[in-house]
Amino acid sequence: MSQDDRDLRGIQEVATSLGVTQRTLRFYEDRGLIQPLRIGSTRVYTRRDTARMQLILRGKRLGFSLREIEEFLDLYDADPQHVEQMRRLAGRCRERIDELEVQRHAIDQTLVELATIEREALARIEEPVAGG
């Protein structure tokens, strides 16, 4: 029996440790990204399943699509040296950084514009009413 098989945990324990709901775990299982074992009708998770979930959740936080996350996980499984996975991950990270830089620029412009509108609106409120 491998170390991984000795570290089996139930769905509630895994969900709590990852800060997600059981429904979230079932969602990723339905998508084929994790494959918990079954003991009767009970799902049990290996360390590998938990590690994959950590990678999935990190990928989602960083804005990667499920398809991209699945591709990274498949590459991880297929390439023991993880060279191709790291190459693709680095490329996709660069793309994501570029996307976020564009978004940050747009947000900065929006903040400047909103602050200007706010100042103008407050100035009009403070102006004395003409003819009064």
Disulfide bonds with the S-S distance in Angstrom:
none
